[in-house]
Amino acid sequence: MSTNQYDLLIIGAGVSGSALLYLSTKYTDIKNIGVIEKYAAPARVNSLSSNNSQTLHCGDIETNYTLDKALKVQRAAAMLRNYALAQPDAHHIIFKYPKMVLGVGNGECELLKKRFEVFSPHYPELKLLDKKAIARIEPNVSMNGDRFRDEEVIALGSTDEYTAVNFEALSRSFVRQAQLAADLDPDKNIDVHYNSHVEHIRIEDDGFIIETADACYRTRTLVACAGGHSLKLAHDLGYGLNFSVLPIAGSYYFTPHVLNGKVYTVQNDALPFAAIHGDPDVLVPGETRFGPTALVLPILERYNLKTLPDFFQVFRFDRRVAKVLWNLLRVRDIRNYMFKNMLFEIPLIRKWLFLKDVRKIIPSLKFRDLKFAHKVGGIRPQLIDKDNCKLLMGEAKIDTDIGGIFNMTPSPGGTSCIENAEADMRIVTQHLGAKINESALQKDLLNDHSTLHCDDAMKNSEHS
Ligand SMILES: Cc1cc2nc3c(=O)[nH]c(=O)nc-3n(C[C@H](O)[C@H](O)[C@H](O)COP(=O)(O)OP(=O)(O)OC[C@H]3O[C@@H](n4cnc5c(N)ncnc54)[C@H](O)[C@@H]3O)c2cc1C
């Protein structure tokens, strides 16, 4: 059994873990940093390009976000954009597409007009689009055949912004750039251990012992970025026992190319899950993808039945979990929505049902245009807060106050990866008594580089 010692050990090399590896290598004086990842490469689970919607959420068109939440996400998105645009392979990581949220019918149109008044001062690119303006960007949304669609429609959107990210390419970039940064500093050592599954964590002296099948690591600080499995590891250590998890799987459908960019729909306030949208898949040219659906599944990792026992271990079903589920099912809209999402998985009828929802975006779409996207879509590990008997919607963090952090990252966890990593880096450096190079962090990630384009980024890197 080999023994390795680290100042910081990260579990999971998805976009969260790899972002933390990059930030702590590049902007701190922490010397020994390790990553343990159970698969052979970064980002094989929710950060895999085909397992999420690839959206850089900025908060302006997400009608389920309040202004406060939107501005927080806007900052996180800016950090990601600043990082991505400075990379030599920016054009593989971040993409520009038009985006909009579509209101259909009087109620939704009024809601979007009001949202525009409140949000537009904070989002200078945001425009209120009528039927004709929508048609110039997304003709298939405004038109039904060669005529404008009958219903009242309005949209909020923009056309010249970075709106999509390949989170898998981003994770690989973080790992590569961390290794390059470590190569330049003789005092730094970083190790990324692939094909290593963390089985058990113990607290020993003033640190942690991490056990995998064939190695044992000692670390002074530990950050688990292992999706739903972070909660399992936290429970193992006796932390986060007041949380349970509700895994929400998302599936997608493909159609021929009908959209030029991202078209979101207005959120039903009664539903805790995001409404479906349509957009291009950055790796599937010539097609449009619709989804995600929202199906409760008793596994922690999509298409991996071996994670069924893991789910039951973290679910910790009791009266309080039952109360949260009962409160959800008591609401008619949620009950119907959950039932409909179960039917979305049943071959033959699923296409008919999904077509009805998609026609809100593309009224002329035909049954034959839709095909279920097999093996596409991951699982959002939504937490149940047992103390307050409620379902939490965003990311969640368990900070043990003894140098261990456990992150659970449903949407918009891809967008927030650098911001989350920044928060973890601050906790870890404080615990270790290490320093952060604040001016470099500010200059690289927090100043606004949004006017820099991919081509400029490539030229800059060639010249540097
Ligand atoms: C359907 C869907 C749509 C989404 N759409 C968006 C979107 O449009 N925009 C957005 O910003 N976010 C979106 N998200 C959320 C986003 O995908 C996730 O927040 C993000 O990918 C989480 O990254 P992560 O690194 O925390 O987790 P993951 O990418 O899941 O990585 C966890 C890593 O931990 C490893 N691991 C787990 N257990 C162990 C162990 N015991 N030992 C070693 N390694 C382990 C896994 O192998 C994996 O590599 C979406 C998610 C889903 C499911």
The ligand as an ORCA input file, in Angstrom:
! r2SCAN-3c Opt
* xyz 0 1
  C     -29.615     17.159    -17.073
  C     -28.667     18.185    -16.531
  C     -28.564     19.427    -17.141
  C     -27.681     20.371    -16.640
  N     -27.523     21.555    -17.310
  C     -26.650     22.476    -16.861
  C     -26.444     23.675    -17.582
  O     -26.989     23.882    -18.650
  N     -25.597     24.593    -17.072
  C     -24.945     24.398    -15.882
  O     -24.217     25.290    -15.455
  N     -25.099     23.241    -15.188
  C     -25.920     22.283    -15.666
  N     -26.072     21.096    -15.001
  C     -25.307     20.882    -13.785
  C     -23.868     20.500    -14.091
  O     -23.815     19.504    -15.074
  C     -23.234     19.999    -12.814
  O     -23.465     20.936    -11.785
  C     -21.738     19.825    -12.945
  O     -21.389     19.056    -14.062
  C     -21.248     19.172    -11.671
  O     -19.867     18.998    -11.750
  P     -19.147     18.204    -10.586
  O     -17.720     18.204    -10.920
  O     -19.561     18.780     -9.287
  O     -19.797     16.757    -10.641
  P     -19.538     15.597    -11.728
  O     -19.279     16.148    -13.071
  O     -20.643     14.643    -11.565
  O     -18.180     14.967    -11.228
  C     -18.078     14.217    -10.049
  C     -16.825     13.387    -10.175
  O     -16.595     12.692     -8.960
  C     -16.152     11.390     -9.273
  N     -16.423     10.532     -8.111
  C     -17.628     10.286     -7.537
  N     -17.483      9.480     -6.487
  C     -16.152      9.200     -6.383
  C     -15.376      8.412     -5.495
  N     -15.934      7.755     -4.486
  N     -14.035      8.331     -5.706
  C     -13.443      9.004     -6.734
  N     -14.143      9.777     -7.606
  C     -15.474      9.869     -7.429
  C     -16.958     11.020    -10.508
  O     -16.378      9.972    -11.238
  C     -16.964     12.336    -11.264
  O     -15.888     12.456    -12.160
  C     -26.909     20.104    -15.488
  C     -26.997     18.845    -14.880
  C     -27.841     17.882    -15.409
  C     -27.870     16.537    -14.792
*
